[in-house]
């Protein structure tokens, strides 16, 4: 949710509503609501480090970025690290 709030603040300051062509870097895999916000703002690429229990981008579960019914798609990259926190992260909770 912080990502959505920060993007909204930025868009209020700028003339352009969309983030067309922008790359988004996240610590945690976004939930469905946050992932759809990235669709609506027209992100080009989404990078995330940690999978989350309610995430919708990682392989092995439903992946929003491959949903044919949505009108914009972005490329997703799971950036894996040896130091990756193995906790049960949830998008929107620290």
C-alpha positions as CSV (number, residue, x, y, z in Angstrom):
1,X,0.0,0.0,0.0
2,X,2.9,2.4,0.6
3,X,3.8,2.0,-3.1
4,X,0.3,3.0,-4.1
5,X,0.3,6.0,-1.8
6,X,3.8,7.2,-2.9
7,X,2.9,6.8,-6.6
8,X,-0.3,8.8,-6.0
9,X,1.7,11.6,-4.2
10,X,4.1,11.7,-7.1
11,X,1.3,11.9,-9.7
12,X,-0.3,14.8,-7.9
13,X,2.9,16.8,-8.2
14,X,3.5,16.0,-11.8
15,X,1.6,16.9,-14.9
16,X,1.5,13.3,-16.2
17,X,-0.9,10.9,-14.6
18,X,0.7,7.7,-15.9
19,X,4.0,6.1,-15.2
20,X,4.2,4.8,-18.8
21,X,7.5,3.1,-19.5
22,X,8.7,3.3,-15.9
23,X,10.5,0.5,-14.0
24,X,9.2,-0.3,-10.5
25,X,11.5,-1.8,-7.9
26,X,9.9,-3.4,-4.8
27,X,11.2,-5.2,-1.8
28,X,8.1,-7.4,-1.6
29,X,5.9,-9.1,-4.3
30,X,2.7,-7.0,-4.6
31,X,-0.7,-8.2,-3.8
32,X,-3.5,-8.2,-6.4
33,X,-4.6,-4.6,-5.6
34,X,-1.0,-3.2,-5.8
35,X,-0.3,-5.2,-8.9
36,X,-3.4,-3.8,-10.6
37,X,-2.3,-0.3,-9.6
38,X,0.9,-1.0,-11.6
39,X,-1.3,-2.0,-14.5
40,X,-3.4,1.2,-14.3
41,X,-0.3,3.4,-14.2
42,X,1.3,1.6,-17.1
43,X,4.5,0.4,-15.6
44,X,6.9,-1.3,-18.0
45,X,8.9,-3.6,-15.7
46,X,8.4,-4.7,-12.1
47,X,11.3,-6.0,-10.0
48,X,10.7,-7.6,-6.6
49,X,13.0,-9.4,-4.1
50,X,10.7,-11.3,-1.7
51,X,7.7,-13.4,-2.5
52,X,4.7,-12.8,-0.3
53,X,1.9,-15.0,0.9
54,X,-0.7,-12.8,-0.9
55,X,1.5,-11.9,-4.0
56,X,0.3,-12.4,-7.5
57,X,3.4,-12.2,-9.7
58,X,5.7,-15.1,-8.7
59,X,5.7,-18.4,-10.6
60,X,3.7,-21.3,-9.0
61,X,0.5,-19.4,-8.5
62,X,-1.9,-17.2,-10.5
63,X,0.2,-14.5,-12.2
64,X,-1.6,-11.3,-12.9
65,X,0.9,-10.2,-15.6
66,X,-0.3,-13.1,-17.8
67,X,-4.0,-12.4,-17.4
68,X,-5.4,-12.0,-21.0
69,X,-8.4,-10.0,-19.8
70,X,-6.4,-6.9,-18.6
71,X,-5.6,-4.2,-21.1
72,X,-1.9,-3.6,-20.1
73,X,0.9,-6.0,-19.2
74,X,4.3,-5.5,-17.7
75,X,7.4,-7.7,-17.5
76,X,8.1,-9.1,-14.0
77,X,11.5,-10.0,-12.6
78,X,12.0,-11.9,-9.3
79,X,15.4,-10.7,-8.1
80,X,16.7,-13.5,-5.9
81,X,19.4,-12.8,-3.3
82,X,21.4,-15.1,-1.0
83,X,20.4,-12.7,1.8
84,X,16.7,-12.9,1.0
85,X,14.5,-12.8,4.1
86,X,12.6,-16.1,4.3
87,X,9.9,-14.7,6.5
88,X,6.2,-14.8,5.6
89,X,6.0,-11.4,4.2
90,X,2.6,-10.0,3.2
91,X,2.2,-7.0,0.8
92,X,1.1,-4.0,2.8
93,X,2.5,-5.1,6.2
94,X,6.0,-4.5,7.4
